[in-house]
Amino acid sequence: MKKNLILVLNCGSSSLKFSLIKPENGQTLLSGLAERLLSEQASIKIKYQVQTTQTTLQSPFDHQTAIAKLVDILVTHELNLQIFAIGHRVVHGGENYSMPTIINEEVKNSIDELSKLAPLHNPANLIGINASEEVFLDTPQVAVFDTAFHQTMPSKAFIYGIPYALYKDHGIRRYGFHGTSHYFVARETAKTLDIPLDKSSFISAHLGNGCSVSAIKNGKSVDTSLGFTPLEGVMMGTRSGDLDPGVIFHLINELGYTADNVSHLLNKESGLLGVSGISNDCREIEEAWLRDSNPRAKLALDVFCYRIAKSIASLSASLTSLDALIFTGGIGENSNLIRQCIIDQLSLLNFHVSNDKNALCRFGQSGHINTDNSRNILVIPTNEEWVIAEQTSQLLSNKNSSKV
């Protein structure tokens, strides 16, 4: 049986996306999503051929449980025998990893070390790597780093206003994340608008449990909202986003927090969850607002949308032209309410939303959502998995070619 498929594992802080892909054309043979992990509502949905099944995950409701369920399905259909390599999304690669990399113990140790910069993600990425290594003993494992796409940012965009030695000696700088997503939707938007990617200018908003906004010029990242860690930038599901550093000193010096307490607070108890007091899931907050007129739910969504609109406006300073605003990610692709709230605050940049078009672009439906007198606004479902499969295949093909 021919081994020509790439299994892509995309472990997020509360989810696991997976796809079995033909890298040359993006054809997906099997795909699925485990979501609301680490909660009793954890479930896994798997699509194979024309059948979709969804089951509730049993305790402990974590990434390891989801991966074990995925492996069972692959073995049942003998798809494991066709897997050529495993491509892993890894969030933080620091400055050492700007390209896809074959995973070995040294790479795993580096990913683990960088967990202090991405505490919600790199540990989950390692779970996926270790679990797949146990099942696919002789199969190459490749890491594709979220930070790689943003290595093209100019120094004025990634240097912090702190002593320069902290960057030179310790690598403290802005890195950016969601790189594979921003790259993919920029590429697809250029195709949709029929303009060359290397002559385009976009602002891309990847909105999910984690969020980032990026300015993309001529197919390259020139600035982005996330920074040294995935904590900077706009407000997110459980992350605070931008915060006056003085708040941290106040929490420690006046309120008795430890550094670990502050890290947990800002990474796991803040954002939509912290402001709403309801959930980090935007769907539940929207429902609480629309159904119950819950004032905390409305406040959380108002803050969320305003921070994103402000980030989009500020990133326009890094561009000399702007061909389109792109929405992607779980919230960006599916919440017409959130998109409208953001766009309504961007009229100064000549962005105006069509309510009818906006309502149609949900659940995988892409397209324009702008009025006729507006700049282009597109909803483009992301496909990070295809990018990871492509780059995994290219890396291994080049490696094998070099041996000939």
C-alpha positions in Angstrom: 0.0 0.0 0.0 1.4 3.4 -1.1 2.5 5.8 1.7 1.5 9.2 0.3 -0.5 10.9 3.0 0.5 13.4 5.7 -1.3 13.2 9.0 -1.5 16.7 10.5 -2.0 17.3 14.2 -2.9 20.8 15.2 -3.1 20.9 19.0 -4.5 24.1 20.4 -5.1 25.1 24.0 -8.6 23.7 24.1 -8.8 21.8 20.8 -7.3 19.2 18.5 -7.7 19.6 14.8 -6.5 16.7 12.6 -6.5 16.0 8.9 -5.2 13.2 6.7 -4.1 15.0 3.6 -2.7 14.5 0.1 -0.1 17.3 0.2 0.1 17.9 -3.5 -3.5 19.0 -3.9 -4.9 19.4 -0.3 -7.4 16.6 -0.7 -8.5 15.6 2.8 -9.4 11.9 3.3 -10.2 12.2 7.0 -10.6 15.2 9.2 -12.0 16.1 12.6 -12.0 18.3 15.6 -11.9 17.6 19.3 -13.1 20.7 21.1 -13.9 22.0 24.5 -11.1 19.8 25.8 -10.3 19.9 29.5 -14.0 20.3 30.2 -16.8 17.8 30.7 -18.3 19.0 27.4 -15.3 17.6 25.5 -16.3 15.9 22.3 -14.7 14.7 19.0 -16.1 14.9 15.5 -14.6 12.8 12.8 -15.5 13.0 9.0 -14.5 10.1 6.9 -15.8 9.7 3.3 -19.4 10.8 3.5 -20.0 9.9 7.2 -19.5 12.2 10.1 -19.6 10.9 13.7 -19.5 12.8 16.9 -18.9 11.3 20.3 -18.4 12.6 23.8 -14.9 12.0 25.1 -14.5 10.1 28.3 -12.6 11.4 31.3 -9.9 12.9 31.5 -11.2 14.9 28.5 -7.7 15.9 27.4 -5.6 15.9 24.2 -4.2 12.5 24.9 -7.7 11.0 25.0 -8.6 12.7 21.7 -5.4 11.4 20.0 -6.1 7.9 21.2 -9.6 8.0 19.7 -8.1 9.3 16.4 -5.6 6.5 16.3 -8.4 3.9 16.8 -10.3 5.3 13.7 -7.1 5.3 11.6 -6.4 1.7 12.4 -10.0 0.6 11.9 -9.9 1.9 8.3 -6.2 0.9 7.7 -5.4 4.5 7.0 -2.4 4.3 9.3 -0.7 2.1 6.6 -0.8 5.0 4.1 0.8 7.7 6.3 4.1 8.9 5.0 4.8 11.5 7.7 3.3 13.4 10.6 3.2 17.2 10.4 2.8 19.0 13.8 1.7 22.5 14.3 4.1 24.0 17.0 3.3 27.4 18.2 6.6 28.8 19.4 9.9 28.2 17.7 11.8 31.3 19.0 14.5 32.6 16.7 16.0 29.1 16.3 13.3 27.7 14.1 12.2 29.7 11.1 11.6 26.8 8.8 9.9 23.3 9.1 12.1 21.0 11.1 12.4 17.2 11.4 11.7 16.3 15.0 14.3 14.6 17.2 15.1 14.7 20.9 16.9 18.0 20.6 14.0 19.6 18.9 11.5 18.3 21.4 13.7 19.6 24.2 13.7 23.0 22.5 9.9 23.0 22.2 9.6 22.1 25.8 12.0 24.8 26.8 10.0 27.3 24.8 6.8 26.2 26.6 7.5 29.0 29.1 6.8 31.4 26.2 3.6 29.6 25.0 2.3 27.8 28.1 -1.1 27.0 26.7 0.2 25.6 23.4 3.7 24.2 23.3 2.9 21.6 26.0 -0.1 20.5 24.0 2.0 20.3 20.8 4.4 18.0 22.6 1.6 15.8 23.7 0.7 15.3 20.0 4.3 14.7 19.1 4.9 12.1 21.8 1.6 10.3 21.2 2.1 10.0 17.5 5.7 8.8 18.0 4.4 6.0 20.2 2.0 4.8 17.4 4.1 5.6 14.3 7.5 4.3 15.3 9.3 4.6 12.0 7.4 7.6 10.6 9.1 11.0 10.2 7.7 13.7 12.5 8.0 17.3 11.3 7.4 20.5 13.3 5.9 23.5 11.4 6.2 26.6 13.6 3.6 29.3 13.9 6.3 31.9 14.4 8.1 31.2 11.1 5.9 33.3 8.9 6.5 36.4 11.0 10.3 36.2 10.7 10.0 38.7 7.8 8.9 41.5 10.2 11.3 44.4 10.2 13.2 45.2 13.4 11.0 48.3 14.0 8.0 46.0 14.4 9.6 43.3 16.6 11.9 45.2 18.9 10.5 46.2 22.3 11.3 49.5 24.0 13.5 47.9 26.6 17.4 47.6 26.8 18.6 46.1 23.5 20.8 43.7 25.3 17.7 41.8 26.4 17.0 41.0 22.8 20.6 40.2 21.8 21.4 38.1 24.9 18.0 36.6 25.7 15.9 36.8 22.5 13.2 39.0 24.1 11.4 40.3 21.1 8.0 40.1 19.3 7.6 36.8 17.4 4.0 36.6 16.3 1.9 33.5 15.9 -0.8 31.9 13.8 1.6 32.2 10.9 0.4 29.3 8.8 -3.2 30.6 9.0 -2.3 34.2 8.0 -0.1 32.9 5.2 -2.9 30.6 3.9 -5.7 33.1 3.9 -3.5 35.8 2.3 -2.7 33.3 -0.5 -6.3 32.4 -1.0 -7.5 36.0 -0.9 -5.0 37.0 -3.6 -6.4 34.2 -5.7 -10.0 35.3 -5.1 -9.1 39.0 -6.0 -7.0 37.8 -8.9 -4.0 39.8 -7.9 -0.4 38.5 -7.4 0.4 37.6 -3.8 3.7 39.4 -4.1 2.0 42.6 -5.1 -0.8 42.6 -2.5 -1.6 44.2 0.9 -3.9 42.6 3.4 -4.9 42.8 7.1 -5.8 39.4 8.4 -7.8 38.8 11.6 -7.5 35.2 12.9 -10.1 35.0 15.6 -10.7 32.0 17.8 -9.9 31.0 21.4 -6.6 32.6 20.5 -6.6 35.7 18.3 -4.2 37.7 16.2 -4.2 40.4 13.6 -1.5 40.7 11.0 -0.4 43.1 8.3 0.8 41.2 5.2 2.6 43.1 2.4 3.6 41.3 -0.8 2.9 38.0 0.8 5.1 38.6 3.8 4.3 39.5 7.4 5.3 43.0 8.3 3.6 43.3 11.7 1.3 41.4 13.9 -0.5 41.8 17.2 0.9 38.8 19.1 4.4 39.2 20.6 7.0 37.5 22.7 4.3 35.1 23.8 0.7 34.5 22.7 -0.4 36.7 25.5 0.1 40.1 23.9 -2.3 41.8 21.5 -6.1 41.7 21.4 -8.3 40.1 24.1 -8.9 36.4 23.6 -10.8 33.5 25.0 -8.9 33.3 28.3 -6.0 35.6 27.7 -6.0 39.3 28.6 -4.1 40.6 25.6 -2.4 44.0 26.0 -2.1 45.1 29.7 -0.3 47.9 31.5 2.7 46.1 33.0 2.1 48.1 36.1 -1.0 46.0 36.8 1.4 43.0 37.3 3.5 44.9 39.8 0.3 45.9 41.6 -1.0 42.3 41.8 2.3 41.1 43.2 3.2 44.0 45.5 -0.2 45.0 46.8 -2.5 42.0 46.4 -0.1 39.2 47.3 -0.1 37.4 44.0 2.9 35.2 43.1 4.4 35.3 39.6 2.8 31.9 38.9 -0.6 33.3 40.1 -0.3 36.2 37.7 0.7 33.9 34.8 -2.3 31.7 35.5 -4.6 34.7 35.8 -3.6 36.4 32.6 -3.4 33.2 30.5 -6.3 31.1 31.8 -8.7 33.3 33.7 -8.9 36.5 31.7 -10.2 37.5 28.3 -13.8 36.7 27.4 -14.0 34.3 30.3 -12.7 36.9 32.8 -14.8 39.8 31.7 -18.1 37.9 31.0 -17.9 35.5 34.0 -19.7 33.0 31.8 -17.3 31.2 29.4 -14.3 31.5 27.1 -16.6 30.2 24.3 -17.9 33.1 22.2 -21.0 31.1 21.2 -22.1 30.9 24.9 -21.4 34.6 25.5 -23.4 35.6 22.3 -26.3 33.4 23.4 -26.2 35.0 26.9 -26.3 38.5 25.4 -29.0 37.8 22.7 -31.2 35.5 24.9 -30.9 37.0 28.4 -29.5 40.5 27.7 -26.7 39.7 30.1 -24.8 42.9 30.7 -21.5 41.2 31.4 -21.8 39.2 28.2 -22.4 42.4 26.2 -19.5 44.1 27.9 -17.2 41.1 27.1 -18.1 41.2 23.4 -17.9 45.0 23.2 -14.4 44.9 24.6 -13.4 42.0 22.4 -14.7 43.7 19.2 -13.3 47.1 20.1 -9.8 45.8 20.8 -9.8 43.9 17.5 -11.0 47.0 15.5 -8.4 49.1 17.2 -5.7 46.6 16.3 -6.8 46.5 12.6 -6.7 50.3 12.5 -3.2 50.5 14.1 -1.8 47.8 11.8 -2.8 49.8 8.7 0.1 52.1 9.6 2.5 49.4 8.4 1.0 49.4 4.9 0.9 52.0 2.0 -2.1 50.4 0.4 -4.8 48.0 1.5 -6.5 45.5 -0.8 -8.7 43.6 1.7 -9.5 42.8 5.3 -9.7 39.1 5.9 -11.6 37.3 8.7 -10.7 33.7 9.6 -10.5 31.3 12.5 -13.4 29.7 14.4 -15.0 33.1 15.5 -13.9 35.0 12.4 -15.4 32.4 10.0 -18.6 31.8 11.9 -19.8 34.8 13.9 -21.5 37.3 11.7 -22.4 39.2 14.9 -18.7 39.7 15.9 -17.7 40.6 12.3 -20.4 43.2 12.1 -19.5 44.7 15.5 -15.8 45.0 14.4 -16.5 46.4 10.9 -18.9 49.0 12.2 -16.0 50.6 14.1 -13.8 50.8 10.9 -15.8 53.1 8.7 -12.9 55.6 8.8 -10.9 53.0 6.8 -13.9 52.7 4.4 -15.0 49.3 5.6 -18.7 48.7 5.5 -20.5 45.4 6.0 -23.4 44.0 4.0 -25.8 42.4 6.5 -27.1 39.9 3.9 -23.7 38.8 2.6 -22.3 38.7 6.2 -25.2 36.4 7.3 -24.4 33.9 4.5 -20.7 33.5 5.3 -20.7 30.9 8.1 -19.8 27.3 8.6 -17.2 27.0 5.8 -18.8 29.4 3.4 -16.3 32.0 2.1 -16.9 35.2 0.2 -17.1 39.0 0.2 -19.2 40.5 3.0 -18.6 44.2 2.1 -21.0 46.7 0.5 -20.4 47.9 -3.0 -18.9 51.2 -1.8 -16.5 49.5 0.7 -13.0 48.2 0.6 -12.9 44.4 0.2 -13.8 42.4 3.2 -13.6 38.6 2.9 -14.3 35.6 5.0 -11.8 32.9 4.2 -11.9 29.6 6.1 -8.3 28.9 7.1 -6.6 25.6 6.3 -3.5 25.5 8.4 -3.4 21.8 8.0 -2.9 21.9 4.3 0.0 24.4 4.7 1.6 22.1 7.3 1.1 19.0 5.0 2.7 20.9 2.1 5.7 22.1 4.1 6.2 18.7 5.7 6.2 17.0 2.3 8.5 19.6 0.8 11.0 19.3 3.6 11.2 15.5 3.4 11.2 15.5 -0.4 14.2 17.9 -0.4 15.9 15.8 2.3 15.5 12.6 0.3 16.6 14.3 -2.9 19.8 15.5 -1.3 20.6 11.9 -0.6 20.4 10.8 -4.2 
